[in-house]
Amino acid sequence: MSGTATSPAQSVAFVRATPAQVLPPPASMVGVVGWMRQNLFSSPANTVLTLAMALLTLWVLPGFISFLITDAVWSGADREACIARNGVVPGACWAFVRDRLNFFIYGFYPIDQRWRVDLFFLLGAIGVAWMLWQKAPRRDIGFYYFVLVLPIVSFFLLSGSSILGLAPVDTARWGGLMVTLVVAGVGIVASLPLGILLALGRRSKLPVVKFFSVLFIEFVRGVPLITVLFMANTMLPLFLPDDITVDKLLRALVGIGLFASAYMAEVVRAGLQALPKGQYEGAMAMGLGYWQMMRLIILPQALKITIPNIVNTYIGLFKDTSLLLIVGIFDFLKAIETARVDPQWAAPTTSATGYAFAAIVYFIFCYGMAVYARSMERRLSVGDKR
Amino acid sequence: MAVQDASATRLADKPPKVAFWNDPVKRGYLFQAILFLVVAFLIYEAAANAIENMRKQNIASGFGFWNVTAGFDIGQRLIEYSNTSTYGRAFWVGLLNTLLVASIGIVLATFLGFVIGIARLSRNWLVQKIATVYVELIRNTPLLLQLLFWYNAVLKALPEVRNSAALPGGSFLNNRGLFMPDPTFGENFRFVVLAFVLGVIGCFIYGRWAKKRQDETGAQAHYLPVAIGLILLLPLLVYFLAGQPMTLTYPNLGRFNIQGGLQIFPEFVALVVGLVIYTAAFIAEVVRAGIQAVSRGQTEASYALGLKPGPTLDLVVIPQAMRVIIPPLTSQYLNLTKNSSLAVAIGYPDLVQVFTGTVLNQTGQAVEVIAITMLVYLTISLSTSLLMNWYNSRKALVER
């Protein structure tokens, strides 16, 4: 090699001058077969695992599909449609859900007043869409609509007002999905500002403020929600003067709101801690006071990076509203519980159908929020990518 | 010059006079004083109202009810209890039932959660998808709904007593629970227990010795066979040497009920199954996040050193991932313990069901009963947090 000036290709006859044709990858490495070899059968252990999982899927999935869809009873007036025929138990009794759907949504709300609930759903949907859709016009107005206009309008719409000519409807008659959404909505709207205040209090330099904030947060986070609800239900009336009676639903709302705000405080605190110290120092160097600094510099950044965690807290809050049934509030799950033991629909699969329906409804709401949180996370990380 | 200097220092000594509402220090004191007064006033008002209201409603106060006969029965109990026992005794029964569910649930949920968490990162497409579906499905539906489903739709749908399903080993399964042979321990059983304790201690000592030897010479010890031998085989050997000091009482299937045997209540099973399946989904996410937090370079470096995938996971990835996993894992354990209070919805006699439910209804002493219940959960939560902070500070990465 060394010392020769001529290139190898010229001096040695058997070295080719042009690059060899690239051969296609072997058939077993591309397409469906290749994908399967890579992802399902890459090693003997993996093959065994795949086969075991495939068997499990084949064992579980057809049962699910036949129960929920193919063997299900879709229409009927009462239990006759869903009882066993010739010793064969049919699948899910969707006729039961169809029959009781209005009960699941409105509870005992007067039938001729249910348009008010529908309007509430519509207004709520507008608010949610306005807040979540990134390209919506005037999202600043949307924010005030969501946290101020919507709660007040909904309150008068649902409970009634003589000025607007709406008949009063006692909260004892509220029920079903409507109550679940009202409680979740109030929790969502109330817990964020309370949580921010508590988080700021916990990071405050004033010892008394810090002490009360830590005490409240650690106390609430250390006990189960159900004891907080029991406390709101049985102890709140004791703590208030004799002449003030608090509505049962309101008591539960106070309990859920306080509980959620303690968790929210920790989420917000994590966001505050994630900001570099320079942001605080920069704001102070600009001569901003504490509240100006928080409102203009710190909170916008801290809340932005915690949006995914805030939404996760909301998912937990939404699921936690189901605990209201234990303290006797007629929420969505309670409506299912009541309807499934109704003798008119007593059939072998009524309970399972009711729970399946409840699971689907809760899943749609919670999974929707989870997907939104994930998309936000992706959007937010775009700006930080280098 | 000198005069000027003196006046300058005097100026620096004396800050300009500002109104007290513009002085952040004084304003801070004022604000704190107001906050303190408001909170104190609220507490005072609440207490005064409570005393007044309780007097009007003739509710007794104080903890005198603790030694009063309870007069109700509790199905599942770990300690002696009958309807002539006191409320205080009922409290302990409930507390022990809560701790039983929590400890069994934590062990099983950890196991299931780690399996699913690792499955979510599997390179096997099918395994990964099944784990993902599991996690999404479970995490996005309420625990209470799942508990009601397990209890009302699955366990209550089991056959009635007379059609009990006979399981191998003399057990029966029906909608009143699982009936298993009840072991009675003889006099000599203490030797078996002693052998077990010695086995555990021996295992510990062997582990220390093996680690020391490996640090010094590099020779690896066969830890697992020794552990199995000491913890399982040794007590088993002693059991047979001591003349099998254990007799089983088999459940007897009658026409309407089952006599004898150890009954595992459906409420208990539903609660454990529900809590384990729910919490495992969250633990799986914690484990996944922890493993993903270990950078790829660590795995690649380990492969470059010639370690196989198994030891790489064992020796390189898991130890580093555990640092990230432990804090959120602890909060999942606490969540499981707190969530066990949902037992009240399916009638499992835990602390909340027995104490905040039945005892509160019978005595009407809401303030005392709820305060005690909250105190118990607070003690569990805060002591676990302290323990875990201590553990965490020991395990935390020591940086340069």
Interface residues (C-beta under 8 A of the other chain):
Chain A: N39 L40 S42 N46 L49 T50 M53 A54 L56 T57 K205 L206 P207 V208 V209 F212 E218 F219 R221 G222 V223 P224 L225 I226 T227 F230 M231 T234 M235 P237 L238 F239 L240 P241 D242 I315 K319 D320 S322 L323 L325 I326 L333 E337 R340 P348 S351 A352 Y355 A358 A359 Y362 F363 C366 Y367 A370
Chain B: G28 F31 Q32 L35 F36 V39 E45 A46 N49 A50 E52 N53 M54 K56 R123 N124 W125 L126 V127 I130 E136 L137 R139 N140 T141 P142 L143 L144 L145 L148 F149 N152 A153 K156 A157 K338 N339 S341 L342 V344 A345 V352 T356 L360 A366 V367 I370 T373 M374 Y377 L378 S381 L382
